[in-house]
Amino acid sequence: MAVTQLDVKQIGEQVRAASEPFAKLTEQIGRVLVGQTDLIDKMLVGLLANGHILLEGVPGLAKTMAVRCLAAGIDTGFQRLQFTPDLLPADLIGTLVYQPQNGEFTVKKGPIFSNVILADEINRAPAKVQSALLEAMQERQVTIGDQTFPLDEPFLVMATQNPIEQEGTYPLPEAQVDRFMLKVLVDYPSRQEERQILDRMASTSPSLAVDPVMTPEHLREARRIVDEIYIDDKIKDYIVDVVLATREPDEAELRQFIQYGASPRATIYLTLGAKACAFLAGRGYVTPQDVKDVAMEVLRHRVIISYEAEAEEKTSDDIVKSILDRVEVP
């Protein structure tokens, strides 16, 4: 069915109205966090696109604080789970508890039954715990005993991992990392931002209040509108071209650096991410720049580099950047 300019204009008006609470949410988070605008934007993209996020950065860069502020601003449930080597799946999803009074087992639900879940240092937990979390992320349900329980909406997992101090860690396998919509690298603040952090946080009790400016209902309505945002066939083809270029690049030079390319999940998440970017920009249509804005975070953990790439000190980010430079933009 052809989409007319009038349709796009109407969608644009809906987007501008529905994106106002997200602008307020960004402002609220900015009252606590200094800088980290890219991190905040990508968290909102994940929220709008109903996709989970993996945050990677050294300790002390406010990854945990960012997720906590996001949950406070939406007025929804929040659980912080500190992953450790001795954690068990039951500590996460819950277990059956024996009641001696009547000789029956009752279900005790675990902390995963919330809305925004912060899985802190996910790579510190053993594989069984990681798989229990990732099953909940994928299926949006949890099985305890012989009962299956759906998880509440919204349900968003934001996992953090530390790229240094790898002793005693269980790195996430590629198949599990693929479940995350975005992988965001959190970097050090600039000198100016560091100075602002000093002024704002160098106190024995810094003010970290975030007012709730959104409800889950606002989020549900926003997601409905994100689905309506217009994306042209040429941009759909561009997204497919970018993903295919990670599997079979035209250039022999790039081909030797890629062991495995991105999965079809990348195509889906690039589309949803681009629509979310258009929504946050107050537009009812997707531009090629929207695709580029989320391409690095969607693709960096899905492009598995070869030994040749490692030998030449190439990273998956370098490969994705080369692909974005070479694929023709509509």
Secondary structure per residue as TSV (DSSP state, phi and psi in degrees):
chain	resnum	aa	ss	phi	psi
A	1	M	-	360.0	128.9
A	2	A	-	-70.7	139.8
A	3	V	-	-101.6	122.4
A	4	T	-	-85.3	165.5
A	5	Q	H	-60.9	-33.4
A	6	L	H	-63.7	-42.4
A	7	D	H	-59.1	-47.1
A	8	V	H	-62.3	-39.0
A	9	K	H	-64.0	-42.7
A	10	Q	H	-64.0	-42.9
A	11	I	H	-61.1	-41.9
A	12	G	H	-58.9	-40.2
A	13	E	H	-65.9	-41.2
A	14	Q	H	-63.1	-41.2
A	15	V	H	-62.1	-45.8
A	16	R	H	-61.4	-38.6
A	17	A	H	-70.5	-44.2
A	18	A	H	-75.8	-19.7
A	19	S	T	-86.1	-7.6
A	20	E	H	-58.9	-45.9
A	21	P	H	-60.3	-29.8
A	22	F	H	-71.8	-33.9
A	23	A	H	-65.4	-40.2
A	24	K	H	-66.0	-38.9
A	25	L	H	-63.0	-43.6
A	26	T	H	-59.8	-41.1
A	27	E	H	-64.3	-42.0
A	28	Q	H	-63.4	-45.7
A	29	I	H	-63.4	-37.1
A	30	G	H	-65.3	-19.2
A	31	R	H	-69.2	-26.3
A	32	V	H	-101.8	-50.1
A	33	L	S	-83.1	139.5
A	34	V	-	-101.6	127.9
A	35	G	S	67.5	-140.3
A	36	Q	-	51.7	36.4
A	37	T	H	-64.0	-36.5
A	38	D	H	-65.7	-40.4
A	39	L	H	-61.0	-45.7
A	40	I	H	-62.8	-45.1
A	41	D	H	-59.0	-44.7
A	42	K	H	-70.4	-32.6
A	43	M	H	-63.4	-40.6
A	44	L	H	-68.5	-36.4
A	45	V	H	-61.7	-46.9
A	46	G	H	-60.1	-40.6
A	47	L	H	-62.5	-46.3
A	48	L	H	-69.5	-36.8
A	49	A	H	-89.2	1.8
A	50	N	T	59.3	41.8
A	51	G	-	-123.6	144.3
A	52	H	-	-80.6	157.7
A	53	I	E	-128.9	137.9
A	54	L	E	-109.3	120.5
A	55	L	E	-104.8	127.8
A	56	E	E	-123.4	129.3
A	57	G	-	-178.2	160.8
A	58	V	-	-68.8	161.6
A	59	P	T	-60.6	149.1
A	60	G	T	90.7	10.1
A	61	L	S	-100.1	17.6
A	62	A	S	69.6	29.2
A	63	K	H	-65.3	-48.7
A	64	T	H	-63.1	-43.8
A	65	M	H	-59.7	-40.6
A	66	A	H	-61.6	-45.0
A	67	V	H	-67.5	-40.7
A	68	R	H	-61.3	-43.5
A	69	C	H	-64.5	-39.2
A	70	L	H	-60.2	-47.7
A	71	A	H	-63.6	-40.2
A	72	A	H	-65.5	-36.7
A	73	G	H	-71.2	-22.6
A	74	I	H	-94.4	-7.0
A	75	D	T	57.0	56.2
A	76	T	-	-140.4	174.8
A	77	G	-	-68.8	144.8
A	78	F	E	-139.6	133.6
A	79	Q	E	-133.2	129.9
A	80	R	E	-104.7	122.3
A	81	L	E	-112.4	116.1
A	82	Q	E	-88.0	111.1
A	83	F	-	-81.2	130.8
A	84	T	-	-134.5	161.4
A	85	P	T	-61.6	-21.8
A	86	D	T	-99.1	9.6
A	87	L	-	-69.7	144.2
A	88	L	-	-114.0	154.3
A	89	P	H	-54.8	-35.6
A	90	A	H	-63.1	-30.5
A	91	D	H	-64.6	-20.2
A	92	L	H	-98.6	-53.4
A	93	I	H	-96.7	-18.2
A	94	G	E	108.9	179.9
A	95	T	E	-155.4	175.5
A	96	L	E	-93.5	131.3
A	97	V	E	-113.0	128.7
A	98	Y	E	-77.7	131.0
A	99	Q	E	-104.6	105.2
A	100	P	T	-64.7	-22.9
A	101	Q	T	-62.1	-43.0
A	102	N	T	-118.9	2.6
A	103	G	T	69.7	20.8
A	104	E	E	-112.5	164.9
A	105	F	E	-103.5	135.6
A	106	T	E	-116.4	153.6
A	107	V	E	-85.7	127.1
A	108	K	E	-110.1	108.7
A	109	K	E	-71.2	145.1
A	110	G	-	-89.8	-179.8
A	111	P	T	-68.8	-10.3
A	112	I	T	-69.2	-15.4
A	113	F	S	-80.6	68.8
A	114	S	S	-143.9	-165.9
A	115	N	S	-104.0	-58.0
A	116	V	E	-105.0	118.1
A	117	I	E	-109.9	124.6
A	118	L	E	-101.5	109.5
A	119	A	E	-93.4	90.8
A	120	D	E	-76.6	127.1
A	121	E	T	53.4	59.6
A	122	I	G	-57.8	-29.8
A	123	N	G	-79.5	5.0
A	124	R	G	-90.5	-13.4
A	125	A	S	-94.8	149.3
A	126	P	-	-68.6	168.6
A	127	A	H	-57.9	-37.8
A	128	K	H	-61.8	-39.8
A	129	V	H	-70.1	-42.9
A	130	Q	H	-59.7	-43.1
A	131	S	H	-68.7	-33.4
A	132	A	H	-64.0	-42.1
A	133	L	H	-66.5	-45.0
A	134	L	H	-69.1	-29.5
A	135	E	H	-66.0	-42.7
A	136	A	H	-63.2	-38.1
A	137	M	H	-63.5	-43.1
A	138	Q	H	-76.6	-48.0
A	139	E	H	-89.8	-15.4
A	140	R	S	57.8	32.3
A	141	Q	E	-152.4	162.1
A	142	V	E	-133.4	137.8
A	143	T	E	-108.3	123.1
A	144	I	E	-122.6	116.2
A	145	G	T	66.2	-124.2
A	146	D	T	-107.8	14.6
A	147	Q	E	-110.7	141.3
A	148	T	E	-113.3	131.0
A	149	F	E	-118.6	125.2
A	150	P	E	-71.3	147.3
A	151	L	-	-88.0	150.9
A	152	D	-	-66.6	153.3
A	153	E	S	-103.8	140.1
A	154	P	S	-73.6	150.5
A	155	F	-	-129.1	112.8
A	156	L	E	-133.4	125.4
A	157	V	E	-103.1	126.3
A	158	M	E	-118.3	110.5
A	159	A	E	-103.0	142.3
A	160	T	E	-113.3	148.1
A	161	Q	E	-142.5	152.2
A	162	N	-	-102.7	121.6
A	163	P	S	-76.0	-12.8
A	164	I	S	-109.3	176.0
A	165	E	-	53.9	64.1
A	166	Q	-	-84.3	-2.3
A	167	E	T	-64.1	134.6
A	168	G	T	73.7	23.0
A	169	T	-	-112.1	160.2
A	170	Y	-	-121.3	89.7
A	171	P	-	-55.6	142.1
A	172	L	-	-69.9	128.0
A	173	P	-	-63.6	154.9
A	174	E	H	-56.8	-38.5
A	175	A	H	-63.1	-32.9
A	176	Q	H	-80.6	-38.0
A	177	V	H	-61.2	-31.1
A	178	D	T	-62.6	-20.6
A	179	R	T	-70.5	-21.5
A	180	F	-	-80.9	130.9
A	181	M	S	-64.0	-47.3
A	182	L	E	-126.3	143.4
A	183	K	E	-117.7	114.0
A	184	V	E	-107.2	127.1
A	185	L	E	-91.7	123.3
A	186	V	-	-99.1	122.9
A	187	D	-	-107.8	171.2
A	188	Y	-	-64.9	150.9
A	189	P	-	-73.1	162.2
A	190	S	-	-74.1	173.4
A	191	R	H	-60.9	-43.4
A	192	Q	H	-63.3	-42.7
A	193	E	H	-66.1	-38.7
A	194	E	H	-60.1	-38.6
A	195	R	H	-66.7	-39.2
A	196	Q	H	-65.0	-38.4
A	197	I	H	-60.6	-41.9
A	198	L	H	-59.9	-49.0
A	199	D	H	-62.6	-38.0
A	200	R	H	-85.0	-34.2
A	201	M	H	-111.0	-11.6
A	202	A	-	-78.2	68.2
A	203	S	S	-146.8	154.2
A	204	T	S	-70.7	-20.2
A	205	S	S	-143.7	76.5
A	206	P	-	-65.4	149.0
A	207	S	-	-77.0	116.3
A	208	L	-	-123.3	32.4
A	209	A	-	-80.4	132.1
A	210	V	-	-124.2	123.8
A	211	D	-	-82.8	139.0
A	212	P	-	-68.5	123.4
A	213	V	-	-119.4	0.1
A	214	M	-	-142.0	157.2
A	215	T	-	-120.6	163.3
A	216	P	H	-55.9	-27.8
A	217	E	H	-66.1	-40.5
A	218	H	H	-57.4	-42.5
A	219	L	H	-66.8	-42.6
A	220	R	H	-61.2	-42.6
A	221	E	H	-65.2	-40.9
A	222	A	H	-63.3	-41.4
A	223	R	H	-64.2	-36.6
A	224	R	H	-62.6	-41.8
A	225	I	H	-70.9	-36.9
A	226	V	H	-56.7	-40.1
A	227	D	H	-63.3	-27.4
A	228	E	H	-83.4	-16.4
A	229	I	S	-59.2	135.6
A	230	Y	B	-77.4	132.0
A	231	I	-	-129.5	119.7
A	232	D	-	-68.2	153.4
A	233	D	H	-59.8	-34.9
A	234	K	H	-64.1	-36.4
A	235	I	H	-74.6	-34.7
A	236	K	H	-61.2	-42.8
A	237	D	H	-64.2	-37.9
A	238	Y	H	-61.8	-43.1
A	239	I	H	-61.4	-45.9
A	240	V	H	-63.1	-40.8
A	241	D	H	-61.1	-41.7
A	242	V	H	-64.0	-46.3
A	243	V	H	-65.2	-43.3
A	244	L	H	-63.7	-31.7
A	245	A	H	-67.4	-20.2
A	246	T	H	-79.2	-19.0
A	247	R	H	-95.2	-47.5
A	248	E	S	-133.6	74.6
A	249	P	-	-65.8	147.9
A	250	D	S	-66.4	-35.2
A	251	E	S	-82.1	129.7
A	252	A	H	-62.4	-31.8
A	253	E	H	-61.4	-43.4
A	254	L	H	-72.1	-36.2
A	255	R	H	-58.0	-37.0
A	256	Q	T	-71.6	-16.6
A	257	F	T	-91.4	-11.6
A	258	I	E	-108.9	122.4
A	259	Q	E	-86.8	-49.2
A	260	Y	E	-136.2	142.4
A	261	G	-	-93.5	-172.7
A	262	A	-	-75.1	148.6
A	263	S	-	-83.1	169.8
A	264	P	H	-58.6	-21.7
A	265	R	H	-57.8	-33.4
A	266	A	H	-61.1	-40.6
A	267	T	H	-62.9	-44.2
A	268	I	H	-65.1	-47.4
A	269	Y	H	-71.3	-31.8
A	270	L	H	-62.5	-41.3
A	271	T	H	-66.1	-49.9
A	272	L	H	-63.5	-40.8
A	273	G	H	-64.2	-41.4
A	274	A	H	-64.4	-40.1
A	275	K	H	-63.7	-40.7
A	276	A	H	-64.2	-38.6
A	277	C	H	-63.4	-42.1
A	278	A	H	-62.2	-41.4
A	279	F	H	-60.1	-48.4
A	280	L	H	-65.3	-26.0
A	281	A	T	-85.2	-2.6
A	282	G	T	78.4	26.9
A	283	R	-	-112.9	151.7
A	284	G	S	-98.7	9.7
A	285	Y	B	-142.6	156.4
A	286	V	-	-96.7	138.6
A	287	T	-	-110.1	161.8
A	288	P	H	-57.9	-30.8
A	289	Q	H	-64.7	-33.2
A	290	D	H	-60.0	-40.8
A	291	V	H	-64.3	-45.2
A	292	K	H	-64.2	-32.8
A	293	D	H	-65.0	-27.8
A	294	V	H	-109.7	-5.7
A	295	A	H	-59.7	-42.8
A	296	M	H	-62.8	-45.9
A	297	E	H	-70.0	-30.7
A	298	V	H	-77.6	-34.4
A	299	L	H	-99.6	-25.1
A	300	R	T	-59.4	-33.2
A	301	H	T	-94.7	0.6
A	302	R	T	-105.2	-12.5
A	303	V	-	-96.3	111.6
A	304	I	E	-94.5	119.1
A	305	I	E	-83.6	158.8
A	306	S	-	-90.4	174.2
A	307	Y	H	-63.2	-33.8
A	308	E	H	-61.7	-40.1
A	309	A	H	-64.7	-43.2
A	310	E	H	-63.5	-39.4
A	311	A	H	-62.8	-34.0
A	312	E	T	-95.6	12.1
A	313	E	T	57.4	38.7
A	314	K	-	-93.0	140.0
A	315	T	-	-107.3	168.9
A	316	S	H	-63.7	-30.6
A	317	D	H	-61.0	-41.8
A	318	D	H	-61.1	-42.5
A	319	I	H	-64.3	-47.0
A	320	V	H	-62.1	-41.6
A	321	K	H	-61.2	-42.7
A	322	S	H	-61.2	-42.4
A	323	I	H	-64.3	-44.5
A	324	L	H	-64.5	-33.1
A	325	D	H	-70.2	-30.6
A	326	R	H	-95.6	-29.7
A	327	V	S	-74.1	132.1
A	328	E	-	-67.7	130.7
A	329	V	-	-89.5	132.8
A	330	P	-	-68.5	360.0
